[in-house]
Every structure is written in C-alpha cells, then in structure tokens.
C-alpha cells in the first residue's frame, strides 16, 4: 500500500492513495469509492475520525512544517 498524507493548514489531515483505516478493534472502515479522505485534527468533528468542517467554526489553528520525526 502507498499513501500520501498532507497536513492542511488550519484543517484536517488529507489522506490519498492506497491505505486502510482501522478502528481500535482493528475493524476496517469501508472507504470503497473514496480516492481521498480528510481526518479530523481539531477534535470537534461529529463524524470522527473524519473531518466535518468543524475546524472552521471553532477557530482551530495549526500550520505544520516538515521536520525530522523524533
């Protein structure tokens, strides 16, 4: 599997490519027909783990720059 994950400025994580998304019980989310998904970073989505746009109304701010993972 190959995926690309983009940290959008003041918004969700955008995931594209081939990947699986698992819940805490290791059950796979049905993403059939979805070439990309947006995962919530603000914690306010009513559709977690997916973004529902709540970051816009709660004033979530986070701009990420690439660094070395530690």
N, C-alpha and C positions, 0 to 999 in steps of 0.2 A: 504494500500500500504506500501511496505517496500523497502527502497533503501539504498545503501551504496555509499557514496561519498568520493573519495580519492583525496587529493591534491597531484598531482605528482610533484616531484622536477623539477623545471625549465620548467614546462609544464602545461597541461590542468587539469581541474577537471574531473575525471573519475567517471561516474555515472552508477551503476549497480543495478539490481533488478527491482521491480515494482514501477513505478512513471509516472507522466505526466509532460510534459514541455509545458508551456503556453507562448504565446506572450503577448505584452502589452494590446491587446484587448481581452485577455482571450481565444483566439483560441488555440486549442491543436495541437502541432506538430505531424505529422504522424511518429511514431517511430516503426511501425509494423515490426517485424522480427529483431529488434535490441536488443540484450541482454545487450548491454552497449553503452554509448555514451561518447564523450570527448567534454567538454565545454571550449571554449577559455578563458584564463586568461590574455593573453598578449595584447589583443585589436587590433591585426594586422590581424586576420583571415579574409579572403574574404568570408567565409561561416558562419559568426556569426549567432547564438551563438555557432556554432560548431567549433572545432579546425581543422585547415587545415595544421598544422605543421609550421606555420609562426614563432612561438616562437624560432625555431631553427635558423632561418636566421636573426632575429632581436636582438638576444642575450638576450632574456628575462631570468631573474634570479629571482627565488623566491623559497626558501625552507621553508616549513611550519612545525612547531612542534605543537603538540596538547597542548592547554592551556584552561583555563576557558573562556567561552564566556561572554562578558560584554556588 
